Amino acid sequence: MARIELSGIQKKWGAIWGVRDVNIDIADEELIVFLGPSGCGKTTTMRMIAGLEDPSEGEIRMDGEVMNDVDARDRDVAMVFQGYALYPNMTIYENIRFPLRMRDVPKVDQDRLVREAAAMVELGDLLDRKPGALSGGQRQRAALARAVVRKPQVFLMDEPLSNLDAKLRQAMRIQIKHLQRQLKITTVYVTHDQIEAMTLADRIVIMEGGLIQQIGTPDEIYSDPANTFVAGFIGAPPMNLIEGRMEDGIFTAPSIRVEGLIRNLSGPVTLGIRPEDCHVAGAEAHVEGTVFGVEPTGDMTYLTINAGDALIEVKADRDYRSDLDVPETVAFDPARIAFFDTTSGQRIR
């Protein structure tokens, strides 16, 4: 389908930066997710790939061809938006067929292509209905079918599931991933939802303040965060980040002491540890604190410990129960501890 290369891409409106120095090579057939909070530059980057925004600097190439001066309609990309963008006066059949009519696809082929696209998203029995008669999930599937029907080189998806409830979002994630694998179309997906990113992506691009913070597979992003922003953004709950000091292989912070760590660190550092790498402890505790919160969820219990200046999240056993404000101790898995520079936030390797 298409390889997409972004080289030195920047976008600026007067004195305001939208995107700075974005360099990404998106492989043919890859599903890459741009993830970050609102205003981080992820949608602006996608819009530049689509041709809806012009970069202030840099080059956008598809299969080696520079696309900067190519109109959006000539880039052979299909977009799926948060708001469905279906024509309310047309049936679902007519909505899906619309791109084919605009491209002068022979009428003899249109019906077959529409029905094939509808079957891919399980809408074959609803083609005679109008959008107003469908649920949110069905309308989003209709928008997907309309994007699929003309078999573009690239899919661009901008927060397509934000309007759906949690159960529908999960179902649609499965549908999108299956569809992308089936069609083998290069896909750029934009979201602020880390669950969507982790479950959908071949690779994730995490952005903040117009800058790329890290690019990697979901496993790499989760297990090996490049800085405290990534560590604190990915994970539910996110990684515990505890400011303290290292001396002679011992990390200390109020109510926290971890011995036997790397000895080439000294001075102020930030310790990072995932909640699942913490456990309620006995004599070998690293943390002495009090129970701040207990949240049973069925398959596990989220425990929050108040330890000095830090609130530490722990994924405890499903049967764990405790009153609040009672003493409790926690131990860390030393092999899973990460360290970050307290000033810059960058990972210390």
ChimeraX attribute file (.defattr): number of C-alpha atoms within 10 A of each C-alpha:
attribute: neighborCount
match mode: 1-to-1
recipient: residues
	/A:1	16
	/A:2	22
	/A:3	18
	/A:4	24
	/A:5	21
	/A:6	21
	/A:7	16
	/A:8	17
	/A:9	21
	/A:10	24
	/A:11	23
	/A:12	14
	/A:13	8
	/A:14	6
	/A:15	6
	/A:16	8
	/A:17	14
	/A:18	19
	/A:19	26
	/A:20	19
	/A:21	16
	/A:22	18
	/A:23	16
	/A:24	16
	/A:25	11
	/A:26	19
	/A:27	16
	/A:28	18
	/A:29	19
	/A:30	22
	/A:31	24
	/A:32	23
	/A:33	28
	/A:34	25
	/A:35	27
	/A:36	27
	/A:37	16
	/A:38	13
	/A:39	14
	/A:40	21
	/A:41	25
	/A:42	29
	/A:43	22
	/A:44	21
	/A:45	26
	/A:46	20
	/A:47	18
	/A:48	20
	/A:49	26
	/A:50	25
	/A:51	21
	/A:52	14
	/A:53	15
	/A:54	20
	/A:55	21
	/A:56	14
	/A:57	15
	/A:58	16
	/A:59	18
	/A:60	25
	/A:61	17
	/A:62	19
	/A:63	13
	/A:64	11
	/A:65	13
	/A:66	14
	/A:67	20
	/A:68	18
	/A:69	10
	/A:70	12
	/A:71	12
	/A:72	18
	/A:73	11
	/A:74	10
	/A:75	16
	/A:76	15
	/A:77	21
	/A:78	23
	/A:79	23
	/A:80	23
	/A:81	17
	/A:82	15
	/A:83	16
	/A:84	20
	/A:85	14
	/A:86	20
	/A:87	15
	/A:88	12
	/A:89	11
	/A:90	15
	/A:91	19
	/A:92	29
	/A:93	22
	/A:94	20
	/A:95	23
	/A:96	30
	/A:97	22
	/A:98	18
	/A:99	18
	/A:100	21
	/A:101	13
	/A:102	8
	/A:103	9
	/A:104	9
	/A:105	14
	/A:106	10
	/A:107	10
	/A:108	8
	/A:109	10
	/A:110	20
	/A:111	14
	/A:112	12
	/A:113	20
	/A:114	25
	/A:115	19
	/A:116	17
	/A:117	24
	/A:118	25
	/A:119	13
	/A:120	19
	/A:121	21
	/A:122	15
	/A:123	19
	/A:124	16
	/A:125	10
	/A:126	17
	/A:127	18
	/A:128	12
	/A:129	14
	/A:130	19
	/A:131	24
	/A:132	13
	/A:133	12
	/A:134	14
	/A:135	11
	/A:136	18
	/A:137	19
	/A:138	19
	/A:139	21
	/A:140	26
	/A:141	24
	/A:142	28
	/A:143	24
	/A:144	27
	/A:145	29
	/A:146	27
	/A:147	22
	/A:148	28
	/A:149	23
	/A:150	22
	/A:151	17
	/A:152	18
	/A:153	19
	/A:154	29
	/A:155	23
	/A:156	22
	/A:157	22
	/A:158	21
	/A:159	18
	/A:160	24
	/A:161	25
	/A:162	15
	/A:163	15
	/A:164	16
	/A:165	11
	/A:166	11
	/A:167	9
	/A:168	15
	/A:169	17
	/A:170	15
	/A:171	11
	/A:172	20
	/A:173	18
	/A:174	14
	/A:175	16
	/A:176	15
	/A:177	14
	/A:178	15
	/A:179	17
	/A:180	18
	/A:181	13
	/A:182	10
	/A:183	14
	/A:184	17
	/A:185	21
	/A:186	24
	/A:187	26
	/A:188	21
	/A:189	25
	/A:190	26
	/A:191	22
	/A:192	18
	/A:193	15
	/A:194	20
	/A:195	14
	/A:196	20
	/A:197	26
	/A:198	20
	/A:199	13
	/A:200	21
	/A:201	21
	/A:202	16
	/A:203	21
	/A:204	25
	/A:205	23
	/A:206	26
	/A:207	24
	/A:208	19
	/A:209	17
	/A:210	21
	/A:211	19
	/A:212	22
	/A:213	18
	/A:214	18
	/A:215	19
	/A:216	17
	/A:217	18
	/A:218	21
	/A:219	13
	/A:220	14
	/A:221	21
	/A:222	19
	/A:223	14
	/A:224	15
	/A:225	25
	/A:226	20
	/A:227	18
	/A:228	23
	/A:229	16
	/A:230	23
	/A:231	25
	/A:232	17
	/A:233	18
	/A:234	23
	/A:235	17
	/A:236	12
	/A:237	15
	/A:238	17
	/A:239	26
	/A:240	23
	/A:241	22
	/A:242	22
	/A:243	20
	/A:244	17
	/A:245	19
	/A:246	23
	/A:247	16
	/A:248	13
	/A:249	16
	/A:250	16
	/A:251	25
	/A:252	21
	/A:253	19
	/A:254	15
	/A:255	15
	/A:256	21
	/A:257	17
	/A:258	18
	/A:259	14
	/A:260	10
	/A:261	16
	/A:262	13
	/A:263	11
	/A:264	9
	/A:265	17
	/A:266	14
	/A:267	11
	/A:268	17
	/A:269	22
	/A:270	24
	/A:271	23
	/A:272	22
	/A:273	24
	/A:274	26
	/A:275	22
	/A:276	16
	/A:277	17
	/A:278	23
	/A:279	19
	/A:280	18
	/A:281	15
	/A:282	11
	/A:283	8
	/A:284	11
	/A:285	17
	/A:286	20
	/A:287	26
	/A:288	19
	/A:289	22
	/A:290	19
	/A:291	20
	/A:292	20
	/A:293	16
	/A:294	19
	/A:295	15
	/A:296	16
	/A:297	9
	/A:298	9
	/A:299	9
	/A:300	14
	/A:301	18
	/A:302	19
	/A:303	24
	/A:304	22
	/A:305	26
	/A:306	20
	/A:307	21
	/A:308	14
	/A:309	12
	/A:310	18
	/A:311	19
	/A:312	23
	/A:313	26
	/A:314	26
	/A:315	21
	/A:316	23
	/A:317	16
	/A:318	14
	/A:319	10
	/A:320	15
	/A:321	13
	/A:322	13
	/A:323	11
	/A:324	13
	/A:325	13
	/A:326	11
	/A:327	14
	/A:328	19
	/A:329	21
	/A:330	22
	/A:331	21
	/A:332	22
	/A:333	13
	/A:334	14
	/A:335	9
	/A:336	14
	/A:337	15
	/A:338	20
	/A:339	21
	/A:340	24
	/A:341	17
	/A:342	20
	/A:343	9
	/A:344	9
	/A:345	17
	/A:346	18
	/A:347	18
	/A:348	14
	/A:349	7
